[in-house]
Amino acid sequence: MQTLTKNTIGGKEIMLNGEGFLVHAEDWDKQLAIGIAVAEGIADLTDDHWKVINFCRQTAQNSKSPTLRQITTGTGISTKTMFALFPKGPAKKVARIAGLGKPEGCV
């Protein structure tokens, strides 16, 4: 059984699983994304951040975020740039910010 925690991010009360992913996808909105980004150490979401976030939300299957390879191919943003935009694990970090589940293949 996975541990769930109640958190307040951006003034909104949400449930996160033990790895910090949103439990209820319907709780997601852009303000929550901004709050999660700040909690993840990203102070400002640029147009490139939103390009990636929106791509992930549009292509997610069963609330599972696309892999890093799918993101770079689909957005045209390089892996190097992804690590600059979402430091220390871009696939997981963008999935959290986009309100999606953990990408397949991530440990």
C-alpha positions in Angstrom: 0.0 0.0 0.0 1.4 3.4 -1.0 1.7 6.3 1.4 -0.4 9.3 0.6 0.2 12.8 2.0 -2.0 15.8 2.0 -0.2 19.0 1.0 -1.1 22.6 0.4 0.5 24.0 -2.7 -0.4 27.4 -4.2 -3.2 27.6 -1.6 -4.8 24.4 -2.9 -5.0 21.2 -0.8 -4.0 18.2 -2.8 -3.0 14.5 -2.2 0.4 13.3 -3.3 1.6 9.7 -3.4 4.9 8.7 -1.7 6.9 9.8 -4.7 5.3 13.3 -4.9 3.0 12.6 -7.8 -0.6 14.0 -7.8 -3.1 11.4 -6.8 -6.2 13.0 -8.3 -5.5 14.3 -11.8 -8.6 16.5 -11.8 -7.0 18.7 -9.1 -4.4 19.9 -11.6 -4.5 23.5 -13.0 -1.9 26.0 -14.1 -1.7 27.7 -10.7 -1.0 24.3 -9.1 1.6 23.6 -11.7 3.3 26.9 -10.8 3.2 26.0 -7.1 4.6 22.5 -7.8 7.4 24.0 -10.0 8.4 26.3 -7.1 8.5 23.4 -4.7 10.6 21.5 -7.3 13.1 24.4 -7.4 11.9 26.1 -10.6 11.0 29.7 -9.8 9.6 30.7 -13.2 7.9 28.6 -15.9 9.0 29.9 -19.3 7.4 29.3 -22.6 9.7 26.3 -23.1 8.6 24.9 -19.7 4.9 25.3 -20.8 5.6 23.7 -24.2 6.9 20.6 -22.4 4.2 20.6 -19.8 1.4 21.0 -22.4 2.9 18.3 -24.6 3.0 15.9 -21.7 -0.6 16.6 -20.7 -1.8 16.2 -24.3 0.0 12.9 -24.9 -0.4 11.3 -21.5 -2.0 7.9 -21.6 -3.9 6.7 -18.5 -2.3 9.7 -16.6 1.2 8.3 -17.3 3.6 10.9 -18.5 5.6 10.3 -21.7 9.2 9.3 -21.4 12.1 11.7 -21.8 12.7 10.4 -25.3 9.1 10.9 -26.3 9.2 14.4 -24.9 12.4 15.4 -26.7 11.1 13.9 -30.0 7.6 15.4 -29.7 8.7 18.9 -28.6 12.0 19.3 -30.5 13.6 20.3 -27.2 17.0 18.6 -26.7 17.8 16.4 -23.8 20.5 18.9 -22.7 17.9 21.7 -22.7 15.4 19.4 -20.8 18.0 19.0 -18.0 18.5 22.8 -17.9 14.7 23.4 -17.8 14.0 20.6 -15.3 17.2 19.8 -13.4 17.9 16.5 -11.7 15.5 14.2 -13.4 13.5 16.0 -16.1 11.0 13.3 -16.9 9.9 12.8 -13.3 10.0 16.6 -12.5 7.9 17.6 -15.5 5.4 14.7 -14.8 5.0 16.1 -11.2 4.5 19.6 -12.5 2.1 18.5 -15.2 0.0 16.6 -12.7 0.7 13.2 -14.3 1.9 9.8 -13.0 5.5 8.6 -13.0 6.8 8.0 -16.5 7.4 4.4 -17.5 10.9 3.3 -17.1 11.8 5.8 -14.4 13.2 4.4 -11.2 
